[in-house]
Structures are given as structure tokens and as C-alpha cells.
Amino acid sequence: MIRACPACESGNHVAILTLAALPVSIHVPSASREEAIDVDRDTLELVKCRDCGLLFNQAFSAELVRYAPGYENALNHSATYRAFANRQATELVEDFGVRRRDVVEIGCGNGFFLDAVCAHGNNRGYGIDPSAPDSRNSTTAPDFGEYSIATGTWEDWGTPADAGLVCCRHVLEHVEAPSALLARLSAITGEAGLIYVEVPNARAMLLGGVPWDCIYEHVSYFDADSLQRLVTRCGLGIVRLDTRFREQYLCAVVGGGGPVPQSESDQQGGEVGLEHGFALSCREAMARWTRTLDDLRRGGLDVVLWGAGSKGMVFLNLVDGPGSVSRAVDLNPSKHGKFVPGTGHPIVSPESLCERPPDVVIVSNPAYVDEISRQLADLGLSPSLLRL
């Protein structure tokens, strides 16, 4: 249980949404259906800090969440995502002159993004991740234009500080002490170095009115205001902050700033606006999709979910109790032949759909609709598409 806000340490918060019995780690696909159904679960209690406006899971327990080899959340198997990530890497190099510098990525995963930054700017990259693949793990200093990865967390980082750029993509929301992480990132950068932070956009989640982005392992849910307040409290400054990837992500470039005293706007940060009615909207969405799946099942239609990532896995856990969805499709080959944590849905490749063509495909993330449509057409399949 988290009793104080992870960002400002206030104990003054208001309840927003409670979801019971969610798998605590949805990015570790299970080896068998039995193992998938028997995963650890816990309640997610989303609350809002009345002082700084941060949304966070007050029921989070770090002891339940494990980041190690087998944790699989790579998205670069999608052409849509690769194009987005490559654009981000190119912009960082071009707009901020990150060339022939040391670049660090905390939580680098398989190194895809770090590789792009190094290749485009002839930079030398150092990545660290607790789930780093053994094939990339190295303690040897890379050449310029290349990168190396070490196994560990941000707390283990020990390389001397003089990085021109430190990247922290989809990590800040996972830690109980985001201020401490930002302080460590700031210490790694050189005198004119920058920090690139990318997190899910809580405002988009609230506007959508659905619970598919409510993930137990996410401690914090930042919108632009709460992220900026956190950054300024840490004595840093926002150089650029915008939304990307169909407004699903907040992308911030952070630089040196100065201590910013708590202002009147900070005191107003916790007013409940979009959050009002979010729980009701989520319940309505779950009921609506339950009815839809029941209708499809009674109609004898074969339904598959495309996207065994966070949105799709949360959807299946919250909605598909009777098993109306026959299987989940994913582009990541590391997930093929495995099973969705919590529900036991098999995870299959797109090509396997040709063996049993589905009648309906539910697209878990609308950002990929065009890509999925093309892939289905290339396979000679023409199911009906529904979007979450």
C-alpha cells in the first residue's frame, strides 16, 4: 500500500477507480494455460493526489512485480511503432545536436531505440535493463555508432556521468520514487546534457473512458501537468513537452532548471475534472463489451484479439470471462506459443490465422488499425474489425 503520493508525498488523495484481481505482471507471458491462470493477482486502486494532481495506484506492492529475463514488452516488431520510434530518435539527434556523444538509456529493453539514436548521430550508447537479453549483454565499451547493454536497474547504474542524452522511456511510471529516478538521470547527464522522458498519457486514458490502460505494475499515471510539476520540483526544466502516437504518449525533453517553489497552480493540481465519472465509464465499457462478446459467441463467430500487449491483456482479464475470444495475435515471436497471464488465451502469430480464419478481429490499439488491415489483406483474410 502506498500511503503518500509518489510525486509530492502528500497523503491527501481521492479514490477514482478500483479493479480487483488483476494480474500483477502482464508482460510475462506464461508457458502453459494452467500457469497463466494461476498467476499472482492483486487489486488496483487508482487515486488522485489532491495536491499535485498525480494519478497513482495506492495498492501497488513492489514485492509482487518482477522485472527479469522473460519480461517481454518489445513493440518494435510493428512497422507502425518502428516508424514512430525512429522519428523520435531522429528528432532528438537533429533538434538537439546529439552527435558523437555518450547516450544512456535506462530501461532500454532490447536496445531498439538506443540503437536508432546511436546509428543516426554516431553516438556511443550504454543501456541498462533488468530484462536485458543475454545476446546483447556486454560490459565492454562500445564504439561510436554502436551500443552495449548491461543487466540491472536504474539504481545499479555506475558509469561516470557525462552523457549528452539520457533516455527514460516507459520507466518513470513503474517506479515508486520518480523523483529519485529523475535525480539519478540528471546526475548522469553532462553539463549541457538532456533527458528524454516518455510515459503513457493519463489524459488520453481518461478521455477514452475505458480501463484497458489501468495496469497494476504502473505506479503512476502522468498527464502533462503532473509530469511538469514533478520535473520542476526536482529542480529541472521542461525544454519540450508534447503528445505523440495518437496522443497516447507524453514525450518530454528535460534540461537543467532551478528549484521551483510550490505555486498556486500546484495547489489547484488535484481538482477532480476528467476523473469524475471515469469509474462509471469504465464499468459501462466493460458491460458493453461483455454483451458484444456474448452476442458474437452465441452467433457462433470465431473472434480473435489482435495485440497481446498491455491493452489487450487487461481487456481479456476484465471482460472475457466466458472465453468468447479464441486466441490473441501478436507480432512478437517471443510470445508465440505462450499464454495470456490471468486468462490463458493462447498467443499466436498472424500467419497462424490462415489455418483457422477468424470471423472477427478485435484491435486492441487503434494506432495499429491500418497496419493490421494490410497484414490481414496480405494473408488473404477479410474478417470484420472491431476497435477497443
DOVEX-195310 format. One line per 5 residues: number of its first residue (from 1); their letters; for each residue x, y, z of N, C-alpha, C. Coordinates in steps of 0.001 Angstrom, whole numbers, plus 500000, padded with zeros to 6 digits. Layout:
N
NUM	a	X Y Z X Y Z X Y Z; ...
***
This chain:
388
1	mirac	500839 498809 500000 500000 500000 500000 500878 501247 500000; 500584 502185 499083 501300 503451 499014 500439 504516 499693; 500890 505022 500810 500071 505951 501588 500299 507410 501204; 501459 507699 500592 501767 509072 500202 501971 509141 498701; 501635 510270 498108 501792 510473 496670 503250 510243 496266
6	paces	503503 509429 495238 504888 509184 494807 505614 510435 494337; 504854 511464 493903 505484 512669 493364 505728 513741 494419; 504727 514007 495266 504860 515124 496211 504754 514707 497671; 504520 513405 497917 504473 512836 499261 503274 513303 500072; 502276 513864 499418 501052 514249 500116 500216 513006 500430
11	gnhva	499530 513039 501544 498610 511953 501888 497169 512302 501583; 496978 513390 500854 495634 513894 500564 495222 513474 499161; 494443 512397 499041 494035 511951 497726 492587 511462 497739; 492050 511294 496530 490655 510898 496374 490584 509668 495470; 489677 508744 495806 489545 507498 495047 488942 507772 493676
16	iltla	489467 507085 492657 488988 507232 491289 488398 505933 490753; 489146 504822 490856 488705 503556 490255 489369 502395 490979; 488600 501326 491215 489128 500102 491790 488859 498941 490846; 489908 498162 490541 489792 496967 489717 490391 495805 490499; 489598 494784 490752 490048 493670 491578 490685 492561 490743
21	alpvs	491590 491844 491364 492156 490594 490837 492816 490734 489470; 493555 491823 489269 494327 491961 488030 495659 491217 488167; 496145 490578 487097 497496 490021 487152 498497 491133 487465; 499450 490859 488342 500384 491909 488740 501432 492158 487660; 501653 491187 486769 502610 491381 485680 502028 490791 484405
26	ihvps	501634 491666 483488 501015 491194 482252 502008 491078 481110; 503260 491451 481354 504260 491398 480293 505172 490174 480405; 504749 489192 481191 505471 487931 481257 504513 486842 480797; 504452 486557 479501 503533 485528 479013 503868 484173 479614; 502838 483388 479876 503001 482124 480586 503284 480977 479627
31	asree	503980 479969 480138 504378 478832 479304 503235 477847 479090; 502223 477863 479954 501085 476957 479814 499815 477676 480241; 498684 477114 479839 497410 477712 480220 497225 477642 481738; 497622 476530 482325 497483 476366 483775 498318 477405 484518; 499539 477604 484060 500408 478603 484677 499823 480001 484510
36	aidvd	499237 480265 483345 498663 481588 483078 497507 481902 484016; 496661 480924 484259 495501 481145 485113 495905 481275 486578; 497061 480714 486922 497499 480677 488321 498461 481804 488682; 498533 482864 487873 499476 483951 488154 499053 484754 489379; 500003 485483 489943 499703 486364 491079 498787 487496 490640
41	rdtle	497842 487822 491504 496889 488900 491223 496820 489832 492427; 496348 491042 492162 496122 491987 493254 495126 493029 492777; 494650 493820 493697 493703 494893 493387 494439 496155 492965; 493933 496823 491960 494443 498134 491556 493483 499183 492111; 494020 500130 492865 493219 501221 493429 493767 502540 492908
46	lvkcr	493127 503064 491871 493569 504318 491266 493017 505488 492068; 493942 506347 492526 493538 507542 493285 494209 508760 492663; 493712 509937 493031 494308 511179 492549 494779 512022 493722; 496031 512482 493627 496571 513369 494651 495885 514725 494545; 495320 515186 495645 494629 516483 495633 495606 517655 495605
51	dcgll	496867 517409 495878 497837 518496 495927 498581 518697 494619; 499031 517613 493965 499799 517799 492729 499098 517245 491493; 498007 516518 491680 497232 516048 490541 497640 514700 489988; 498652 514050 490561 499095 512768 490033 498076 511674 490323; 497817 510843 489303 497060 509613 489500 498050 508506 489858
56	fnqaf	497712 507676 490847 498607 506568 491177 497833 505407 491774; 498449 504237 491706 497862 503013 492232 498292 502861 493687; 497408 503211 494611 497806 503185 496016 497914 501756 496557; 497406 500766 495823 497503 499379 496272 498776 498701 495769; 499617 499437 495063 500824 498842 494470 501738 498267 495536
61	saelv	502266 497069 495230 503255 496431 496103 504431 495997 495248; 505592 496608 495475 506768 496324 494665 507204 494869 494787; 506902 494237 495924 507321 492848 496137 506639 491888 495161; 505507 492298 494593 504761 491413 493701 505220 491496 492254; 505919 492561 491898 506283 492796 490499 507746 492459 490287
66	ryapg	508017 491652 489267 509388 491242 488979 509771 491636 487553; 510904 492283 487411 511449 492604 486094 512723 491789 485902; 512675 490841 484989 513789 489917 484785 513676 489357 483375; 514685 488624 482906 514557 487981 481601 513252 487195 481505; 512558 487346 480397 511223 486788 480236 510156 487869 480242
71	yenal	510512 489051 480797 509615 490208 480734 509664 490711 479298; 508524 490727 478622 508520 490933 477177 507509 492007 476775; 507995 493222 476562 507094 494299 476127 507619 495034 474895; 508480 494375 474123 509029 494999 472916 507925 495244 471892; 507925 496449 471311 506916 496831 470321 507497 497005 468924
76	nhsat	508812 496846 468782 509446 497175 467513 509220 496135 466413; 508439 495100 466695 508063 494154 465638 506974 494755 464737; 506371 495835 465176 505357 496539 464381 506005 497635 463553; 505686 497679 462263 506206 498738 461389 505701 500098 461825; 504471 500155 462312 503904 501421 462788 504706 501952 463963
81	yrafa	505001 501080 464908 505759 501519 466070 507204 501851 465699; 507808 501047 464836 509189 501335 464427 509298 502713 463791; 508320 503063 462964 508339 504380 462316 508258 505487 463357; 507395 505306 464354 507265 506299 465418 508575 506436 466200; 509128 505305 466640 510337 505345 467464 511520 505916 466684
86	nrqat	511627 505565 465422 512718 506103 464608 512585 507612 464414; 511349 508090 464275 511135 509548 464177 511569 510234 465459; 511220 509648 466605 511609 510241 467882 513130 510292 468006; 513792 509199 467656 515253 509150 467748 515890 510181 466830; 515376 510274 465612 515922 511233 464648 515744 512663 465128
91	elved	514570 512987 465665 514308 514343 466164 515250 514705 467306; 515485 513778 468216 516381 514070 469332 517779 514400 468830; 518244 513635 467855 519573 513886 467298 519611 515213 466556; 518634 515431 465677 518646 516621 464819 518325 517896 465584; 517277 517861 466400 516828 519086 467066 517755 519534 468192
96	fgvrr	518457 518584 468813 519272 518934 469975 520755 518642 469769; 521131 518349 468538 522534 518194 468204 523248 517090 468966; 522568 515971 469157 523167 514860 469901 523981 514013 468920; 525212 514394 468736 526094 513704 467787 527447 513432 468431; 527898 512214 468213 529190 511758 468756 529290 512045 470256
101	rdvve	528229 511683 470942 528165 511825 472394 527881 510471 473023; 528095 510380 474306 527645 509204 475047 526148 509347 475311; 525404 508300 475030 523954 508282 475246 523630 507101 476150; 522815 507348 477167 522419 506310 478121 520919 506097 478006; 520493 504833 478034 519053 504561 478143 518806 503655 479333
106	igcgn	518013 504166 480275 517605 503411 481449 516330 502662 481106; 516336 501340 481281 515182 500544 480873 515133 500417 479364; 516230 499982 478769 516369 500012 477307 515729 498829 476611; 515239 497834 477362 514633 496668 476726 515627 495961 475825; 515209 495715 474575 516100 495019 473633 517065 495955 472921
111	gffld	517046 497242 473274 518009 498189 472719 517616 498823 471410; 516384 498611 470949 515969 499109 469641 516093 500629 469535; 515567 501354 470521 515578 502820 470469 516998 503348 470630; 517747 502772 471548 519129 503195 471770 519952 503001 470501; 519721 501912 469818 520414 501635 468554 520121 502726 467531
116	avcah	518845 503159 467460 518461 504184 466487 519143 505517 466782; 519207 505906 468060 519862 507162 468436 521357 507100 468130; 521964 505952 468397 523408 505805 468146 523710 505797 466654; 522922 505079 465884 523177 504973 464452 522982 506309 463756; 521947 507055 464123 521664 508304 463419 522659 509407 463770
121	gnnrg	523106 509442 465032 524001 510523 465448 525432 510093 465664; 525767 508869 465254 527108 508337 465501 527475 508483 466974; 526505 508128 467836 526707 508219 469273 527163 506869 469833; 527633 506919 471064 528052 505700 471757 527046 505430 472864; 526370 504259 472784 525246 504007 473669 525522 503013 474778
126	ygidp	524946 503319 475954 525016 502427 477101 523583 502213 477592; 523138 500970 477572 521805 500661 478055 521850 499789 479283; 520806 499888 480103 520687 499010 481263 519231 498619 481408; 518995 497337 481706 517631 496840 481833 517664 495524 482610; 516741 495332 483550 516738 494068 484303 516361 492865 483454
131	sapds	515700 493107 482311 515305 492002 481439 516157 491949 480178; 517360 492524 480229 518214 492595 479048 518469 491208 478464; 518310 491065 477146 518581 489760 476522 520053 489412 476597; 520349 488156 476872 521744 487726 477019 522561 487987 475760; 521896 487928 474596 522613 488100 473337 523198 489494 473183
136	rnstt	522637 490489 473921 523136 491859 473818 523911 492285 475051; 523917 491449 476074 524523 491849 477341 526035 491959 477209; 526571 493108 477610 528007 493325 477471 528478 494366 478468; 529671 494186 478968 530295 495191 479838 531408 495928 479098; 531586 495631 477815 532631 496255 477014 532160 497597 476467
141	apdfg	533005 498617 476536 532645 499933 475995 532453 499827 474485; 531330 500303 473966 531071 500212 472535 531833 501278 471752; 531922 501089 470451 532451 502117 469568 531346 503133 469278; 531728 504294 468732 530720 505267 468319 529890 504671 467192; 528596 504914 467279 527654 504334 466332 527099 503012 466799
146	eysia	527584 502504 467944 527126 501231 468469 526702 501402 469926; 526238 500298 470524 525775 500369 471909 526023 499042 472605; 525998 499077 473938 526084 497870 474754 524981 497911 475800; 524654 496748 476341 523598 496647 477346 524137 495907 478563; 523778 496385 479743 524103 495701 480989 522810 495329 481699
151	tgtwe	522831 494228 482414 521664 493812 483183 521629 494565 484512; 520474 495148 484831 520341 495860 486095 519230 496879 486021; 519040 497626 487094 518037 498676 487167 518718 500032 487228; 517919 501094 487238 518477 502444 487291 519290 502656 488569; 518944 501944 489614 519683 502089 490871 521076 501476 490792
156	dwgtp	521282 500596 489803 522577 499939 489654 523540 500714 488760; 523077 501817 488163 523905 502491 487169 525166 503049 487800; 526325 502727 487209 527568 503189 487812 528536 503823 486841; 528129 503996 485570 529027 504598 484592 529268 506076 484923; 530458 506597 484762 530726 508020 485028 529757 508932 484291
161	adagl	529452 510044 484898 528416 510930 484373 528985 511939 483383; 528606 511803 482144 528923 512829 481144 528133 512559 479863; 526915 512088 480013 526116 511731 478850 525495 512976 478220; 525489 513018 476905 524827 514118 476222 523324 513964 476207; 522865 512717 476350 521430 512433 476366 521198 511190 477208
166	vccrh	520189 511266 478090 519745 510105 478849 518284 509868 478513; 517972 508668 478068 516606 508320 477681 515967 507461 478765; 514722 507754 479044 513961 507017 480060 512545 506850 479523; 512345 505793 478771 511085 505583 478057 510266 504495 478748; 509069 504890 479224 508131 503956 479849 508777 503224 481026
171	vlehv	509460 504017 481841 510067 503530 483078 509564 504337 484268; 509439 505649 484105 509091 506537 485220 507791 506111 485900; 506842 505613 485114 505538 505217 485678 505624 503929 486488; 506735 503194 486374 506879 501905 487054 507525 502013 488425; 508108 503152 488771 508912 503234 489995 508153 503944 491108
176	eapsa	508436 503533 492328 507757 504119 493489 508299 505496 493840; 509521 505799 493401 510146 507076 493741 510588 507786 492465; 509656 508366 491691 510033 509010 490429 510977 510188 490611; 510893 510880 491739 511816 511993 491978 513250 511499 492096; 513438 510376 492767 514777 509808 492905 515318 509361 491552
181	llarl	514456 508805 490715 514896 508401 489382 515316 509612 488562; 514517 510680 488581 514880 511884 487834 516197 512472 488350; 516406 512428 489664 517664 512930 490217 518841 512112 489699; 518676 510783 489595 519744 509941 489070 519995 510243 487594; 518921 510443 486820 519084 510764 485402 519815 512088 485226
186	saitg	519479 513065 486064 520128 514370 485984 521614 514265 486305; 521963 513377 487236 523368 513207 487618 524179 512550 486505; 523509 511774 485643 524215 511086 484563 524553 512040 483424; 523723 513048 483215 523922 513926 482061 525131 514826 482256; 525717 515206 481121 526800 516174 481149 526274 517564 481418
191	eagli	527169 518532 481368 526804 519905 481719 525678 520436 480846; 525694 520084 479565 524636 520545 478663 523752 519394 478215; 523771 518303 478975 523018 517118 478589 521530 517272 478812; 520775 516419 478141 519318 516444 478220 518800 515068 478621; 517569 515054 479130 516879 513820 479489 515631 513715 478615
196	yvevp	515442 512565 477991 514218 512321 477227 513349 511360 478019; 512163 511824 478393 511216 511028 479179 509975 510762 478335; 509554 509506 478304 508337 509129 477580 507487 508271 478511; 506220 508666 478695 505306 507943 479580 503930 507879 478924; 503095 506921 479331 501710 506932 478857 501008 508216 479289
201	naram	500080 508673 478465 499367 509920 478703 498055 509635 479431; 498005 509978 480717 496815 509695 481516 495587 510463 481020; 495810 511638 480453 494669 512406 479948 493960 511645 478825; 494735 511015 477957 494130 510235 476879 493346 509064 477445; 493879 508446 478488 493171 507343 479140 491835 507814 479706
206	llggv	491843 508948 480377 490614 509463 480990 489601 509882 479932; 490081 510538 478877 489176 510943 477804 488555 509734 477118; 489321 508646 477012 488794 507439 476389 487727 506757 477221; 487773 506935 478528 486746 506390 479394 486722 504875 479473; 487880 504236 479238 487960 502770 479314 489146 502389 480200
211	pwdci	489094 501184 480791 490127 500824 481772 491292 500018 481213; 491407 499910 479892 492410 498995 479334 493850 499436 479598; 494058 500692 479959 495408 501169 480276 495689 501161 481770; 494790 500602 482558 494997 500518 484002 495770 499231 484300; 497058 499380 484502 497971 498252 484622 498554 498244 486026
216	yehvs	498502 497123 486695 498948 497059 488086 500388 497530 488244; 501273 497137 487340 502690 497470 487512 503001 498937 487245; 502034 499709 486756 502205 501150 486646 501838 501776 487989; 502829 502336 488659 502565 503014 489926 501872 504345 489656; 502406 505112 488705 501912 506474 488443 501316 506581 487047
221	yfdad	500360 507488 486922 499699 507788 485653 499781 509301 485450; 500720 509731 484605 501009 511151 484449 500171 511775 483330; 499681 512990 483585 499256 513853 482496 500311 514946 482363; 500125 515850 481410 501158 516861 481164 501410 517720 482397; 500356 518078 483118 500514 518942 484286 501258 518241 485420
226	slqrl	500857 517020 485732 501508 516333 486857 502954 515978 486520; 503239 515694 485245 504628 515426 484862 505469 516692 484993; 504925 517815 484524 505684 519058 484612 505910 519455 486068; 504919 519259 486930 505103 519587 488346 506203 518737 488969; 506240 517456 488616 507287 516587 489140 508659 517066 488688
231	vtrcg	508789 517387 487410 510076 517823 486868 510560 519098 487557; 509674 520071 487707 510093 521331 488309 510407 521174 489797; 509690 520275 490476 510013 520018 491877 511414 519435 492037; 511883 518758 491009 513219 518154 491048 514301 519151 490646; 513914 520409 490442 514892 521420 490076 515298 521374 488626
236	lgivr	514494 520741 487783 514773 520633 486361 513758 521441 485577; 513989 521578 484285 513087 522362 483449 512639 521574 482232; 511436 521844 481780 510901 521233 480569 511376 522037 479364; 512111 521405 478471 512555 522043 477235 511478 521900 476164; 510869 520716 476113 509781 520467 475162 508895 519378 475721
241	ldtrf	507598 519561 475609 506640 518580 476098 505458 518538 475148; 505194 517369 474580 504037 517227 473697 503529 515799 473735; 502433 515569 473039 501858 514232 472955 502156 513648 471585; 502395 512340 471548 502701 511640 470303 501953 510310 470267; 502079 509634 469144 501487 508313 468938 499985 508352 469225
246	reqyl	499307 509170 468415 497854 509372 468566 497509 509827 469982; 498367 510679 470549 498211 511270 471878 498268 510250 473005; 498726 509035 472711 498813 508020 473753 500031 508213 474658; 501063 508910 474161 502291 509086 474932 502549 510564 475194; 503098 510843 476374 503690 512143 476671 505184 512039 476434
251	cavvg	505732 512971 475666 507152 512953 475335 507766 514272 475798; 508682 514191 476747 509268 515396 477336 510776 515383 477186; 511321 516516 476768 512762 516740 476800 513030 517641 478002; 513869 517163 478900 514090 517823 480183 515541 518269 480270; 515739 519504 480758 517086 520035 480925 517250 520654 482286
256	gggpv	518387 521297 482473 518658 521958 483739 517679 523090 483981; 517303 523253 485189 516403 524343 485558 516818 524863 486909; 515866 525173 487717 516155 525616 489074 515015 525207 489965; 515214 525165 491264 514129 524805 492171 512932 525725 491963; 511788 525143 491834 510569 525930 491619 509678 525791 492841
261	pqses	509391 526881 493537 508556 526786 494735 507138 526368 494370; 506463 525746 495333 505084 525343 495091 504244 526589 494856; 503497 526553 493776 502729 527730 493382 501244 527483 493576; 500482 528517 493264 499032 528394 493356 498527 527337 492396; 499172 527218 491225 498739 526212 490261 498975 524808 490806
266	dqqgg	500018 524628 491630 500244 523332 492259 499091 522988 493193; 498628 523980 493931 497538 523737 494862 496259 523360 494138; 496124 523819 492891 494918 523527 492122 495057 522249 491312; 496266 521629 491373 496523 520485 490508 495652 519291 490800; 495134 519170 492024 494391 517982 492382 492893 518076 492205
271	evgle	492411 519122 491580 490977 519209 491339 490527 518062 490440; 489421 517440 490796 488925 516303 490026 488062 516812 488890; 488539 516624 487658 487799 517055 486478 487431 515866 485618; 488333 515503 484708 488085 514357 483840 487869 513077 484640; 488503 512995 485814 488395 511772 486603 486974 511520 487094
276	hgfal	486203 512604 487205 484823 512463 487677 484028 511626 486666; 483511 510534 487100 482745 509673 486209 483568 508637 485473; 484921 508643 485672 485758 507673 484963 485399 506244 485357; 485179 506015 486641 484836 504661 487088 483541 504191 486445; 482551 505077 486361 481273 504718 485730 481474 504406 484259
281	screa	482266 505236 483561 482537 504994 482137 483226 503649 481934; 484141 503316 482847 484847 502036 482741 483891 500869 482941; 483023 500980 483921 482054 499896 484152 481125 499736 482954; 480719 500861 482373 479855 500797 481197 480579 500162 480015; 481858 500485 479840 482632 499902 478741 482781 498399 478916
286	marwt	483053 497957 480146 483192 496523 480391 481873 495798 480157; 480765 496397 480597 479457 495772 480382 479111 495727 478898; 479427 496788 478188 479135 496849 476749 479910 495783 475990; 481178 495630 476312 481988 494642 475623 481615 493219 476031; 481190 493034 477264 480716 491717 477686 479505 491305 476864
291	rtldd	478583 492246 476667 477398 491952 475841 477802 491665 474402; 478727 492460 473867 479167 492264 472483 479786 490882 472287; 480659 490491 473211 481306 489184 473101 480301 488050 473267; 479348 488230 474163 478305 487208 474334 477500 487038 473044; 477174 488157 472412 476415 488093 471154 477218 487377 470065
296	lrrgg	478503 487683 469974 479346 487045 468964 479479 485547 469230; 479599 485189 470501 479723 483769 470851 478448 483016 470535; 477310 483623 470880 476041 482960 470586 475811 482835 469083; 476404 483771 468318 476285 483706 466865 477243 482720 466230; 478040 482032 467038 478950 481030 466522 480140 481594 465776
301	ldvvl	480486 482858 466036 481580 483501 465313 482906 483297 466037; 483949 483071 465260 485282 482939 465829 485900 484327 465962; 486232 484694 467188 486729 486038 467500 488165 485938 468003; 489039 486769 467454 490408 486850 467962 490702 488301 468349; 491623 488450 469281 492107 489776 469684 493480 489986 469072
306	wgags	493678 491118 468417 495000 491414 467842 495720 492386 468769; 496792 491909 469364 497594 492750 470255 497641 492194 471653; 498619 491297 471939 498764 490725 473276 499714 491576 474108; 499516 492899 474036 500243 493841 474872 499379 494244 476041; 499693 495365 476656 499021 495744 477896 497522 495956 477702
311	kgmvf	497119 496724 476680 495693 496988 476481 494921 495690 476272; 495426 494839 475375 494722 493612 475061 494641 492665 476243; 495738 492548 476997 495741 491633 478128 494819 492106 479244; 494793 493416 479502 493873 493941 480509 492427 493737 480053; 492152 493994 478773 490813 493776 478227 490359 492336 478449
316	lnlvd	491191 491375 478101 490800 489976 478247 490558 489630 479711; 491362 490174 480605 491189 489875 482030 489934 490501 482613; 489545 491654 482100 488387 492349 482667 487065 491940 482028; 487112 491438 480788 485869 491257 480032 485593 489818 479617; 486624 489083 479208 486356 487825 478507 486340 486611 479421
321	gpgsv	485522 486670 480469 485404 485530 481363 484934 484248 480690; 483862 484284 479883 483354 483056 479260 484252 482509 478147; 485269 483252 477747 486148 482758 476698 485587 482925 475311; 484956 484052 475046 484416 484309 473707 485521 484538 472689; 486666 485013 473149 487823 485221 472276 488627 483935 472231
326	sravd	488891 483427 471029 489557 482129 470918 491062 482218 471122; 491688 483331 470708 493133 483461 470829 493542 484917 470662; 494764 485208 471060 495316 486553 470914 496463 486508 469916; 496484 487479 469005 497517 487559 467969 498541 488610 468377; 499815 488312 468128 500848 489304 468400 501984 489132 467404
331	lnpsk	502636 490254 467063 503752 490208 466122 505047 489746 466766; 505131 489823 468074 506360 489489 468785 506541 487970 468837; 507527 487423 468141 507694 485959 468114 508013 485362 469477; 508525 486184 470420 508838 485666 471755 507578 485290 472528; 506427 485766 472067 505164 485460 472746 504430 484271 472120
336	hgkfv	504810 483905 470920 504087 482841 470215 504218 481507 470953; 503106 480796 471043 503103 479521 471749 502946 479668 473248; 502811 480906 473727 502616 481154 475155 501176 481602 475405; 500887 482000 476642 499505 482229 477034 499362 483527 477817; 498199 484163 477668 497929 485449 478301 497819 485275 479817
341	pgtgh	498631 486005 480604 498546 485908 482063 497150 486251 482569; 496622 485395 483417 495323 485645 484026 494174 484942 483345; 494244 484759 482032 493112 484180 481297 493452 482879 480582; 494705 482718 480187 495099 481500 479494 494814 481482 478010; 494439 482627 477414 494266 482659 475963 495595 482349 475280
346	pivsp	495614 481463 474284 496855 481217 473554 497261 482434 472732; 498568 482680 472639 499098 483788 471843 499701 483197 470578; 499259 483681 469430 499641 483079 468149 500186 484141 467204; 500793 483673 466125 501316 484570 465099 500215 484958 464128; 500377 486077 463408 499384 486432 462380 499219 485333 461329
351	eslce	500324 484701 460924 500269 483687 459873 499414 482494 460277; 499348 482203 461573 498575 481048 462026 497078 481223 461789; 496651 482472 461586 495223 482707 461348 494751 482062 460052; 495670 481833 459137 495287 481210 457860 494793 479781 458072; 495255 479124 459134 494824 477755 459403 493383 477715 459872
356	rppdv	492944 478765 460576 491554 478866 461029 491151 480329 460938; 490706 480765 459764 490396 482182 459566 489321 482683 460535; 489593 483772 461232 488599 484304 462173 487487 485062 461454; 486351 485148 462124 485231 485947 461597 485352 487404 462030; 485898 487605 463224 486001 488950 463797 487382 489121 464420
361	vivsn	488002 490274 464177 489255 490629 464826 489028 491897 465645; 489304 491810 466930 489229 492984 467806 490624 493585 467884; 490748 494853 467520 492033 495555 467521 492208 496237 468875; 493224 495815 469619 493368 496326 470981 493860 497764 471031; 494600 498205 470011 495110 499583 469983 494798 500199 468628
366	payvd	493972 501242 468585 493576 501833 467299 494724 502397 466493; 495883 502637 467123 497032 503159 466381 497515 502178 465320; 497150 500916 465470 497648 499882 464560 496603 499401 463554; 495449 500050 463479 494364 499558 462621 494797 499434 461172; 495428 500462 460626 495828 500418 459212 496832 499300 458962
371	eisrq	497805 499162 459836 498808 498108 459674 498160 496728 459738; 497257 496541 460687 496589 495249 460830 495723 494944 459615; 495035 495939 459112 494203 495740 457917 495051 495272 456737; 496225 495901 456581 497107 495498 455480 497623 494074 455672; 497981 493738 456900 498503 492401 457157 497445 491327 456903
376	ladlg	496215 491599 457323 495134 490648 457081 494885 490471 455582; 494906 491585 454863 494704 491512 453406 495827 490720 452739; 497057 490929 453209 498195 490196 452648 498074 488695 452901; 497399 488330 453999 497196 486920 454319 495971 486347 453610; 495272 487202 452871 494068 486758 452175 492866 486613 453086
381	lspsl	492866 487339 454202 491782 487252 455173 490975 488544 455183; 489689 488433 455428 488826 489625 455435 487798 489565 456563; 488250 489426 457814 487314 489423 458943 486768 490819 459200; 485700 490872 459964 485212 492169 460445 486166 492671 461516; 486394 493989 461526 487285 494588 462530 486481 495393 463537
386	lrl	486760 495164 464808 486205 495975 465894 487360 496601 466643; 487169 497823 467123 488234 498533 467845 487861 498694 469315; 488847 498483 470178 488604 498763 471595 488475 500258 471824
***
